[in-house]
Amino acid sequence: MDDPTTDCQDYAALCNNKMYQQFLDVFCPKTCGLCPGDTTVSPVTVSPNCVDSNPNCKNWVKEGYCTACFVDCSDRVKNCAKSCGFCNPGSCLNCKTRQKFVNFVNFE
């Protein structure tokens, strides 16, 4: 079975992210290793040092820091990887890719 969308490789790092899982299960099952008969799932590498380096992360998360376009992904990962769920490499989407995904999900 092929994925219903051609953009799945852009979202592959989100296959194990609970926030996006419902949509990726439907629209990117092949990329996420969910097709019947799949015997292997793409490996997910988790940083062994997945921590928050900033003590304000819990408050920032409530304010939308994890998805804030005015803060670069590298800074969000550096500051609040654990609180934002960015422990998997590539799990922080830049705003252009995230908006493309949101538009796709809302269109469907």
N, C-alpha and C positions, 0 to 999 in steps of 0.2 A: 504494500500500500504506500502510495506517495503522500507527502504532506499536501493539504489543500492550498497552502500558500507557498510562494517561492522565497519568502523572506525568513524562513525558519533558521537558517544559519546565523542570522543576525541576533536571534533570540536564544540560541542554544545554551548559553551560560545561565539562562533563567529556568531551565527545565526542572530544577529542584527547588526553585523559589516558590514558596507557598502563595505569595501574592499573585503570581502569574500562572500557576499550575493549571487551574481550571481551563483557561483559554488555550494554553499550549497543549494540553491533553487532547483537545478537540482539533486545533489547527496545525499542530506540528508533532503528531504522534511518532512519525518515523524518526525525525531528528532527536526527539526525546527518548527513543528506544521503547515506545509503548505499543508497537504493532504486534498483533498475534504472531507467534512464531519467532519473535526476536529473542535471541539467546544471550545477547550482550547488550549492555547499556553503556552509553558513553561514560568514560571515567570522569569523576568529579574530583578535582584537586582542591582540598581545603587547606588554607594556610594554617600551619601549626601555631602561629603567633597571632591568631585572630582576636584582637583585643581593641578596646577603645582607648586611644591615647589622650583623649580629652575628657575631663571629668563632667563636662556639660552635656554629654551626648543624650542622656535620658530626657532632658528638657528640650534639646534641639530636635530630637525625633518627633516630639509632640508638636513642634512648630513647623514640621515639614522639611527639615534639613536633608533627609535622605533622598528626597526627590527634587531638591531646589536647583533650578537651572543656573542660578547666579553663583553657585559653588561648583567648581570643577570636580569631576569624579575622583581624580587622584587625591584631592583634599578631603573629600567625604570618606574615602576608603582609609586614608591615613588617620583621620580623626576619630571616626565612629564605625569602623568595620563591623564590629560585633553587634552593636545596637541597630545598625541599618541592614544587617543581613548580607554584608558584602564579603563574607569569608571565602567564597568561591571566586577564583579569578574570572574577571569579565562580568560579574554579577551587577556591577554598577553601570547602568546604561547612560551614555551621554544624552543630552536633551533631544538631539535630532533623532537618534535611534529610538528613544523612549516615546517621543511624539508619534513617530511612524507606527510603532506598536499600538499605542493608544488609539490612533486613527483607525488602524486595521481592526482592532477589537470592537470599537464602537460602530464601525461600518457593518460588520457581520451581525 
